[in-house]
Amino acid sequence: MSQAQVITNSGHEDMIHDAVLDYYGRRLATCSSDKTVKIFEVEGENHKLTETLRGHEGAVWCVSWAHPKYGSILASSSYDGKVLIWRESPNSQWTVVANFALHTASVNIVSWSPHESGCLLACASSDGQVSVLEFREGNWTHQIFAAHGQGVNAVSWAPSMQPGSLVSSKPGVEGKGAGGGVRRFVTGGSDGVVKIWEYSTQDKIYSPIKELNGHTDWVRDVAWAPTILQKSYIASAAQDKTVRIWTSDPAHPNDWKPTVLNFDAVLWRVSWSLSGNVLAVSGGDNKVSLWKENLKGEWDCVKWIEE
């Protein structure tokens, strides 16, 4: 059984809100209410704090590593309404290469797209808007649009290929961007709604193509399963103490069927395994549960992890 590594001396002076390993699992980025981002080198049982990044003027909620094909790049979002893009130079110095102040309220989460779709960063804000930043041919561009009237709490990109497209003779082209992959993502809002968005190459805008209703309180997190399986899976976690797992198959791509998982506590985060078939759920009771679909299409809890 694998042993969890605990970093007790994080160096942060306030609550830690996010901790993310890079693509290779060798570096850990953390962020905190102390307005800083910290970078750790992780090797086996050992870890070493290598850098503290200062630039935000409020609590930093989220950090996200870009795919290594774009270099050593980290995005951070904050209560100050800003999104900062950090890059590490060859001599290991971190600098801000882009500073986006597009939003009028807290930016709650940032999420990089699959690298096949291009260098795209989706940002969800309490001002009710989503912005999508794109780095292409040496320049940053952006789009910003209204998404959820009461605020956007979460965003997650779809895999760049449709389920079944690996065996299909006519893969769909709608939604493809400059990188060649399909550009779609899901958002969750304080209005209790989950929305699916797609990029139109003809109109060059992101539009909502599906609204998933059923939650009765704030949607705190959404996660699109990252692997191209037989079906598409989206998980949403909410203040109403439920997780909904939305499923669609290639024959009916816009028909999403929900499975409801009930819990005893408010739910905060959902996260898929890299293989896309195990879902982790965490809640306000400091417990994490792991769920897997059985052959009947029902979801079973396979493990509880209690702190």
N, C-alpha and C positions, 0 to 999 in steps of 0.2 A: 504494500500500500504506500502511495506517495505521501511524503510529509510536507506540510505547508511551511514555507519560510516566512518568518515574521520579521519585519523591519521596525524595531522599536524606537530607534534614534533617527526619525525621519528628518529632523532639522526644522520642520514646520512649527510655527508658533501658535497655530489655531487649527480648527477642524479641517481634515483632508476630505475633499469632495470627489476626487477621481484618481485612479492609478492605472496606467496602461503600459503594457509591454510593447516594444517595437516588433517589427516583422520577424526578426530573428530571435526574439526572446532574450536579448543580451542587455537591453537598456530599459529602465523603468522611468516613466515620467509621472510625477504626482503634482497635484495643485490643491490650493488651500484658501481658506478665508483670510490668511495672512497676506494675500495679494501676490503670492509668488508661485512659480513653477520650479520644481526641482528635478534634476536628471540623475539617476543612479546607474552605475554599471553593475550588472548582476552576473556572477559567475559561480555556478554550483551553489554552495551554501553561503558564499560571500557576496557582499554588496558594498559599494563605495559611492558616496555622494560626490559627483563630479562638477555640478553646475547649479547655480540658483539664478533663475531668470526673473528679472523685475521689469515691469512695463505697464501692468494693469493698475487701475486706481480703485478697484473694488475686489470683492471675493472672486476667485477664479473657480468656475464650476466644472470645467471640462477641458481635457487635453486629448489630442488625437494625432497619431503618427501617420504621415503620408507613406505611400508605397515607396520602397527604396529605389525604384527606377527613377524617381524624381529627386533623389538625393536624400540627405538627412534633414528632413523637414517636419516640424511639429506645429500644430495649430492649437490655440488656446482661446477660450471664451469666458466672459466675465460679467458680473453684475454691473460693471461700468458701461455696458452696451457695446463693447469693442470686441473684435476678433483680431488676434495678432498671429502672424505667420512667422515662425522662427526658423532660421537655417543655420546649420553648423558648417563652418568653413573647414578647409583641409587642415588648418592648424588648431582645430577643436574649439574655436571661438564661436559662441552663439550670438546671432544678431537678429533684430526684427527686420524682415525684408518686405513686409506689407502690414499696414495698419488700417483696418476697416472699421469705421464708425458710422455704419449705415442704419443702425437700429436706435430707437428712442427709449429702449428699456433693456433690462437684463437679457443677455444672450445665454440661453440655458444649456445648449449642446451644439457641438459641431461634429460633422461626420464626413469623412472622405469617401468618394465613390470608388467602386472597383476600378483598378488602374486601366482596364481595357476600355473604359468609357472616357478616359481623359483625366486630367488633373483638376478635379472638381471638389469643392467643399460646400456642403449644405449647412446652414446655420439657422437654428430655431430660437425665436425670441418671445419674451413676454409682451412685446408690443403687438403681437398677433400676426407678425410677418415671418416669412422665410426668405433668406437670401441664399443665392447660389453663386459662389465665387469660382472663376475659372482662370487657370494659368495656361496660356497657349502662345507659342512663338514669342516668348520673352515678355509678355504683358499680362497683367491681371485685368479681367473684366468682371462685371457682376450683373445679376438680375435680382430684384427684390419684389415680393408680391404678398398680398394679404392671404392668410391661410386659415387661421382660427381666431374668431373675434375676441375671445377672452384670453388669448395667449397660447403660444406653442411651446410644449414641454419636451418634445422628442422628435427625432428624425432618423431614418435608417434607409440606406440604399438597397435596392434589389440587386441580385446578381446581374451581370451584364448580358447574360444569355437567358432566353426563355426556357422554361422546362419543356423537354421534348425536342428542342431545336437541334440537339446533337444528332438526332435520328431523323429529323424532318428534312424533306427535300426542298421546302419553301419556307425558310425562316423569315419571320416578319422583319420589316425594316423600319417601321414607324418607331420614333423615339430614339433612333440611333444618333449619336453625336459624332464629333470629329474623331474620337478615339475608336469608333467602330462598334462600341457596345451599346446596348439599350440603356437609356437613361430614365430610370424610374426610382421613386422613393416613396416612403410612407411617413406620415406625420401623425402625432397625437396631440390633442389640445385640451385646454381647461374647459372646453364646451362638451367634453365627453365623447367627441367624435374622432374616428380614425379615417384619414384620407390618403388615397393613393394618387400620385402625381406622375405625369409622363411628359417628356420633352418632345415637342413637335419640330422636326427638322424643317418643315415647310414654313411654319410661323415663327420659329426660333424662340418659343416661349414654353414655360412649364404650365400645364393645366391639370386640374383635378379630374381624374377619369372614373373614380369610384369613391363613395362614401360608405364607411362601415359603421353602423349604429348598433348600440346595445349597452354600452357602458352608461352608468347613471351618475358618474362623478368624474373628476379630472382624470384624464389619461396621463399617467406619469412617464411611461416608457413604451416604445415600440421597437420591434426587432424583426427584420426580414431575414429568413434563413439564408445563409450565404452560399449554400452549395446548390448546384443544379441537380435536383432530385426529380423523381417522376412528377411530383406536385410542387406547387409553391406554398410556403408557409409564412404567415406573419403572426407574431405574438404581440399582444398589447396588455400592459399591466395598469391597473387603475386604483384610484382612491376608494372605489366601491368594493374592495377586497376580492376582486375577481381578476383572473387572467383569461383572455379570450385568444384561442388559437384559430386563426382564419386560414382556411385551406382552399386552394383552387387547382384544377387539373387543366392540362393543355387543351382538352376538348372544349372547356368552358372557362376561358381565362378571366372573364369578368364576373364569374359567379363564385363568391367567397362564402364558404360554409363555416359558421363558428362552432367551436367546442368551448364550453365554459368550465373553468377550474375555480372552485370556491376555496377561500382561505379565511383564517380567523383574524387577519391583520391587514392593514393598509399595505399596498404593494408598491414597490419603488422601481425595481429594475427587472428586465428580462434579457437573457443573452443566450444565443445558440452556440453549440459546439461548432468547431470548424467543419466537421463532417455534416453539420446541419440537422442531425437527427436526435440530439439531446438538448432540452431546454432547461436553463437554470432560472429560477425565480427567487428574488430576495424581497423581504418585506420589513415592516416596522417592528417586527418581533425579533429581529437579528437572526433569523433563520434563513437558510438557503435550501431549496428543494430542487431535485433533478427529475425531469419528466421525459418519457419516451413513448412513442406511438407503438401500439401492439398491432398484430396482424389483422385485427378486426377494425382498425382505425380509431381505437379508443386510446386515451392518454393515461399512462400509469405512472405513479410516483415511484421511482427506483431508488431514491436516496434522500435522506434529510441530513443537513449539516447544521449543527447548532453550535453557537459560540459560547 
